[in-house]
Amino acid sequence: MKILLVEDSATLRYAVSLFIAEAGHEAILAEDGEEAMHIVDKTAVDMIIMDVEMPGLDGFETTRLIREMLGDHWVPIIFVTGKSEESDFTDGIDAGGDDYLIKPVSRVILKAKIHAMERIITMRNALNRANQELTELSERDSLTRLYNRRTFEERCKAYWRQANRSRSPISLLLIDIDHFKAYNDTYGHLAGDECIKQVATAIAKSSNRPGDMVARFGGEEFVVLLANTPESGARHVGELIRAAIEALGITHEASDTTSHVTVSVGGATLTNSNNGSTLSLMHAADQALYNSKGEGRNCVTVKQYIPLPKLLLLDRHTQTRLLIEKQLMSYCSLIISNSYTEALSTAQQQNPDIVVLDDDNTQEALNFCRYLEELDATRVPVILVTNNAEATQLATMEQLVVLPKPLDSRNLLANINRFLI
């Protein structure tokens, strides 16, 4: 182990370093707290033996700072001091120490304490490895060792947020083994499992950038998420995957496509993830996969996905909702909220392109508009439908349109289209 010895006395530093060497470990020496912190910042140490009484930063304060630097990474710290009061022991433990030695330091006791801490480190490392293995088991598909569907869906959120922050394109590929049921029926499920494993390996090798995420989505279907990848890049990766699996040459006499195993690939690219969602991108990729199958399989179809604009609606009377559903459902994605609290939360999370309010409580509606205007990320046009004749004079928002009742449906649709197109 690498043991950091922090001691301002040159005599004690030399003596204790010899004890450490006799115990079979490497001593790294520091004369004060500042030097110790610099070493910990630059070098991975396994244990620290810390003098308490030092000029400048004392051992307790140095330990507190080191604990902050290391965060969740635990390194055992043994204090060495000439103080032996019970309160001194308590102060040392409170400061982040794990054990306490009284000067003069005994060679035998020091070696014993180092050995005890070494056992704890060994147990901790074994526990960390076991936890890592459990995490791997919970995240991975047992057959292919790719990520499973649950992990893919969880990690997609982080990819999506990153793409949103960087305004970079994100692409998704769905891969399906052609005529796999016929393969299983002909060669048996053991052969089918082996086929899936080989296909999974080929997919992983074909999409191996650090930012790529590959998962088994279920059965004979796989999914690949490609961060910062435009449509042309997604098509290139899709073709690499298709060709790699065809090159495996796995015999499939029951296939209607060829005499060996092939895959169909469908993909979708979203240029701005601020619009749309993982689910909508997945749906677009699924449509592209359906097209690949319709083209005879063993091919790649990737399309640019342009999501529908999002309309957030709060309708106290349902009449406006019925009109929008009838006239605009093919042109926008409708998000329904039942209260202003819910609508404000939805606006923050989903960034709608327009908000429509049908409410005769004009003051409550205008308060909502003011709250919405204060959110820099969600400054969107609002259409207020109300029977309050004075609402127009009360409106102060730059992008607020007030429509009186009885509602002129053509006027409402014209204003919605004006903001969405």
C-alpha positions in Angstrom: 0.0 0.0 0.0 0.9 3.6 -0.4 0.8 5.3 3.0 0.9 9.0 3.3 2.8 10.1 6.4 2.1 13.7 7.5 4.5 14.8 10.2 6.3 18.1 10.8 9.1 16.6 12.9 11.9 15.3 10.7 13.0 12.8 13.4 9.6 11.3 13.8 9.0 11.4 10.0 12.1 9.3 9.5 11.4 6.8 12.3 7.7 6.2 11.3 8.7 5.9 7.7 11.0 3.1 8.6 8.2 1.3 10.5 6.0 1.6 7.4 8.7 0.2 5.2 9.3 -2.7 7.7 5.6 -3.5 7.4 6.0 -3.9 3.7 4.5 -0.7 2.5 5.6 2.5 0.6 5.8 5.7 2.7 5.0 9.0 1.0 6.2 11.9 3.1 4.6 15.3 3.8 5.8 18.0 6.2 2.5 19.8 6.7 -1.2 19.9 5.9 -0.8 22.0 2.7 1.7 19.5 1.3 -0.5 16.6 2.3 -3.5 18.0 0.5 -1.4 18.6 -2.6 -0.2 15.0 -2.6 -3.7 13.6 -2.1 -4.9 15.7 -5.0 -2.2 14.3 -7.3 -1.5 10.8 -6.0 -3.8 7.9 -5.1 -2.9 6.9 -1.5 -4.3 3.9 0.4 -3.9 5.2 3.9 -2.9 8.3 5.8 -1.0 8.6 9.1 -1.6 12.2 10.3 0.1 14.2 13.0 -2.4 16.3 14.9 -0.2 19.2 16.1 1.4 20.9 13.1 2.0 24.6 12.2 -0.5 26.1 9.8 -3.3 23.6 9.2 -3.4 21.2 12.1 -4.2 17.5 11.5 -7.9 17.8 12.3 -8.5 20.6 9.8 -6.3 18.9 7.1 -8.4 15.8 7.6 -11.7 17.6 7.1 -10.4 19.2 3.9 -9.1 15.9 2.6 -12.4 14.2 3.3 -14.1 16.9 1.3 -11.6 16.4 -1.6 -12.1 12.6 -1.6 -15.9 12.7 -1.4 -17.3 9.2 -1.3 -13.9 7.6 -1.7 -12.8 6.4 1.8 -9.2 6.3 2.8 -8.4 5.3 6.4 -6.7 8.0 8.5 -4.8 7.3 11.7 -4.1 10.3 13.9 -0.8 10.6 15.8 -0.7 12.9 18.8 0.8 13.5 22.2 -2.6 14.3 23.7 -4.4 11.5 25.5 -7.6 13.0 26.9 -10.9 11.4 26.1 -12.1 14.6 24.4 -9.0 14.4 22.1 -10.2 11.0 20.9 -13.7 12.3 20.3 -12.4 15.4 18.4 -10.3 13.1 16.2 -13.2 10.8 15.2 -15.5 13.8 14.6 -12.8 15.3 12.3 -12.9 12.2 10.1 -10.2 10.1 11.7 -10.5 6.3 11.9 -8.0 5.5 14.7 -5.7 7.2 17.2 -2.1 6.7 18.2 -0.3 8.3 21.2 3.3 9.4 20.9 5.8 8.1 21.3 4.8 5.7 18.5 5.3 2.0 19.2 6.6 0.0 16.2 4.5 -3.0 17.2 1.3 -1.0 17.7 1.7 1.0 14.5 2.3 -2.2 12.5 -0.8 -3.8 14.1 -3.0 -0.8 13.3 -1.8 -0.7 9.7 -2.5 -4.4 9.4 -6.0 -3.9 10.8 -6.7 -1.0 8.4 -5.4 -3.1 5.5 -7.9 -5.8 6.3 -10.7 -3.3 6.3 -9.5 -1.9 2.9 -9.5 -5.5 1.5 -13.0 -6.1 2.7 -14.2 -2.8 1.4 -12.6 -3.5 -2.0 -14.3 -6.9 -2.1 -17.6 -5.3 -1.2 -17.2 -2.7 -3.9 -16.4 -5.4 -6.5 -19.5 -7.4 -5.4 -21.7 -4.3 -5.7 -20.3 -3.5 -9.1 -21.0 -7.1 -10.2 -24.6 -6.8 -8.9 -25.0 -3.5 -10.7 -23.7 -5.1 -13.9 -26.1 -8.0 -13.5 -29.1 -5.7 -13.0 -28.1 -3.5 -16.0 -27.1 -6.1 -18.5 -29.1 -8.6 -20.6 -28.1 -12.1 -19.3 -27.7 -13.6 -22.8 -25.9 -10.9 -24.8 -24.3 -8.9 -22.0 -25.6 -5.8 -23.7 -27.6 -3.2 -21.7 -31.1 -4.4 -21.0 -34.2 -2.4 -22.0 -34.7 -0.9 -18.5 -31.2 0.4 -18.3 -31.4 1.8 -21.9 -34.6 3.7 -21.0 -33.0 5.1 -17.8 -29.8 6.2 -19.5 -31.6 7.7 -22.5 -32.7 10.6 -20.2 -29.1 11.7 -19.6 -28.3 11.4 -23.3 -31.4 13.5 -24.1 -30.5 16.2 -21.6 -26.9 16.4 -23.0 -28.2 16.7 -26.6 -30.6 19.4 -25.5 -27.9 21.4 -23.8 -25.4 21.1 -26.7 -28.1 21.5 -29.4 -26.6 18.5 -31.1 -28.4 15.9 -33.2 -29.3 12.5 -31.7 -30.0 9.4 -33.7 -31.6 6.0 -32.8 -31.4 2.7 -34.7 -33.7 -0.3 -34.3 -32.4 -3.6 -35.5 -34.5 -6.7 -36.0 -33.3 -10.2 -37.0 -35.1 -11.1 -40.2 -37.4 -14.2 -40.0 -36.1 -15.1 -36.6 -39.2 -17.2 -35.6 -38.5 -19.4 -38.7 -34.9 -19.7 -37.5 -36.0 -20.8 -34.1 -38.5 -23.3 -35.5 -35.9 -24.8 -37.9 -32.8 -24.9 -35.7 -34.2 -24.9 -32.1 -34.0 -22.3 -29.3 -30.4 -23.1 -28.3 -29.2 -22.3 -31.8 -31.5 -19.2 -31.7 -29.8 -18.0 -28.5 -26.4 -18.5 -30.1 -27.5 -16.6 -33.1 -28.7 -13.7 -30.9 -25.3 -13.6 -29.1 -23.4 -13.4 -32.4 -25.6 -10.7 -33.8 -25.3 -8.7 -30.5 -21.5 -8.9 -30.7 -21.5 -7.7 -34.3 -23.8 -4.8 -33.4 -21.6 -3.8 -30.5 -18.4 -3.9 -32.6 -20.0 -1.8 -35.3 -21.1 0.9 -33.0 -18.2 1.2 -30.6 -17.7 5.0 -30.1 -17.5 6.0 -26.4 -20.9 7.9 -26.8 -22.8 5.0 -28.4 -25.2 2.9 -26.3 -26.3 -0.5 -27.5 -29.0 -2.6 -25.8 -31.1 -5.7 -26.4 -34.6 -4.3 -26.6 -36.4 -7.6 -26.4 -36.4 -11.0 -28.2 -34.5 -10.5 -31.5 -34.7 -6.7 -31.5 -31.8 -4.4 -30.6 -31.5 -0.6 -30.2 -28.6 1.7 -30.7 -28.5 5.3 -29.5 -26.0 7.5 -31.3 -25.2 10.8 -29.5 -24.1 13.8 -31.6 -24.8 11.9 -34.8 -26.6 13.4 -37.9 -28.7 11.4 -40.3 -25.8 10.5 -42.6 -23.8 9.2 -39.6 -26.7 7.1 -38.4 -27.2 5.6 -41.9 -23.5 4.8 -42.1 -23.6 3.0 -38.7 -26.7 1.2 -39.7 -25.1 -0.1 -42.9 -22.0 -1.2 -40.9 -24.3 -3.2 -38.7 -26.2 -4.7 -41.6 -23.0 -5.7 -43.4 -21.3 -7.1 -40.3 -24.2 -9.4 -39.6 -24.5 -10.6 -43.1 -20.7 -11.3 -43.1 -21.3 -13.7 -40.1 -22.7 -16.1 -42.7 -25.0 -17.8 -40.2 -27.0 -20.4 -42.2 -30.8 -19.7 -42.4 -32.4 -22.0 -44.9 -35.9 -21.1 -43.7 -35.4 -17.4 -44.6 -37.4 -15.9 -47.4 -34.7 -13.3 -47.9 -31.4 -15.1 -48.3 -29.9 -18.4 -47.1 -28.2 -16.8 -44.1 -29.2 -14.6 -41.2 -29.7 -10.9 -42.0 -31.2 -7.9 -40.2 -33.4 -5.0 -41.0 -32.5 -1.6 -39.7 -34.7 1.4 -39.1 -33.4 4.7 -37.8 -34.5 8.3 -37.0 -32.5 11.5 -36.4 -33.7 14.4 -34.4 -31.8 17.6 -34.9 -33.1 19.5 -31.9 -34.1 17.3 -28.9 -35.8 20.3 -27.3 -38.7 19.3 -29.5 -39.9 15.7 -29.3 -39.0 12.9 -26.9 -37.2 9.6 -26.7 -40.6 7.9 -27.2 -41.4 9.8 -30.3 -37.9 9.3 -31.7 -38.3 5.5 -31.0 -41.7 5.6 -32.8 -40.1 7.3 -35.8 -37.3 4.7 -35.9 -39.9 1.9 -35.7 -41.7 3.3 -38.7 -38.4 3.3 -40.6 -37.8 -0.3 -39.5 -41.3 -1.1 -40.9 -40.2 0.4 -44.2 -37.0 -1.6 -44.3 -39.1 -4.8 -43.9 -41.4 -3.6 -46.6 -38.5 -3.1 -48.9 -37.6 -6.8 -48.7 -35.5 -6.8 -45.4 -31.7 -6.9 -45.1 -31.6 -3.1 -45.7 -31.3 0.2 -43.8 -33.8 3.0 -43.7 -33.0 6.2 -41.8 -35.1 9.3 -41.8 -34.9 12.8 -40.4 -37.5 13.1 -37.6 -39.3 16.4 -37.4 -41.6 16.4 -34.4 -44.9 18.1 -34.4 -45.1 21.4 -32.6 -46.4 21.1 -29.0 -49.7 22.8 -27.9 -50.4 23.0 -24.2 -54.1 23.4 -23.5 -55.9 24.2 -20.3 -59.7 24.1 -21.0 -62.3 24.6 -18.3 -65.2 23.9 -20.7 -63.8 21.2 -23.1 -65.2 23.1 -26.1 -61.8 24.4 -27.3 -60.3 21.0 -26.8 -62.9 19.4 -29.0 -62.2 22.0 -31.7 -58.4 21.6 -31.6 -58.7 17.8 -31.6 -60.9 17.9 -34.6 -58.9 20.5 -36.6 -55.3 20.3 -35.5 -54.4 16.8 -34.2 -52.6 16.0 -37.5 -50.5 19.2 -37.2 -49.6 19.4 -33.5 -48.9 17.4 -30.4 -51.6 18.2 -27.8 -50.7 18.3 -24.1 -53.7 18.6 -21.7 -53.4 20.2 -18.3 -56.2 20.2 -15.7 -54.9 23.0 -13.5 -52.6 26.0 -13.6 -50.1 24.4 -11.3 -49.9 21.4 -13.6 -49.7 23.6 -16.7 -46.8 25.6 -15.3 -44.9 22.4 -14.4 -45.6 21.0 -17.8 -44.4 24.2 -19.5 -41.1 24.0 -17.7 -40.6 20.3 -18.5 -41.8 20.1 -22.1 -41.3 23.6 -23.5 -44.5 23.9 -25.6 -44.6 26.0 -28.7 -47.9 27.6 -27.8 -50.3 27.7 -24.8 -54.1 27.9 -25.2 -56.2 28.8 -22.1 -60.0 28.6 -22.1 -61.0 30.1 -18.8 -63.5 32.8 -17.7 -61.5 33.5 -14.6 -59.3 36.1 -16.4 -57.3 37.2 -13.4 -56.1 33.6 -12.7 -55.3 33.2 -16.3 -53.3 36.4 -16.5 -51.4 35.5 -13.3 -50.4 32.2 -14.9 -49.2 34.2 -18.0 -47.0 36.4 -15.8 -45.5 33.4 -14.1 -44.9 31.9 -17.5 -43.3 35.0 -18.8 -40.8 35.0 -15.9 -39.5 31.6 -17.0 -36.8 32.5 -19.6 -36.8 29.0 -21.1 -40.6 28.9 -21.6 -41.5 32.3 -23.2 -44.1 31.1 -25.5 -47.2 32.8 -27.1 -50.5 32.4 -25.2 -54.0 32.5 -26.5 -56.6 33.2 -23.9 -60.3 32.4 -24.7 -62.6 34.1 -22.2 -66.0 35.8 -21.8 -64.5 38.7 -19.9 -64.8 41.7 -22.1 -62.2 43.6 -20.2 -59.5 40.9 -20.6 -57.9 42.8 -23.6 -57.2 45.8 -21.4 -55.8 43.7 -18.6 -53.4 41.8 -20.9 -49.8 43.1 -20.7 -47.8 40.2 -22.2 -46.2 40.9 -25.5 -47.2 37.5 -27.0 -50.7 37.2 -25.4 -53.7 37.1 -27.7 -57.2 37.4 -26.1 -60.2 36.0 -28.0 -63.7 36.7 -26.8 -66.6 34.4 -26.5 -68.6 33.2 -28.3 -65.5 31.7 -29.9 -64.9 32.2 -33.6 -63.3 28.8 -34.5 -61.7 30.3 -37.6 -60.1 33.1 -35.6 -58.7 30.6 -33.0 -57.2 28.4 -35.7 -55.8 31.3 -37.6 -54.0 32.6 -34.5 -52.7 29.1 -33.5 -51.4 28.7 -37.1 -49.8 32.1 -37.0 -47.6 31.1 -34.0 -46.9 27.5 -35.0 -46.0 27.9 -38.7 
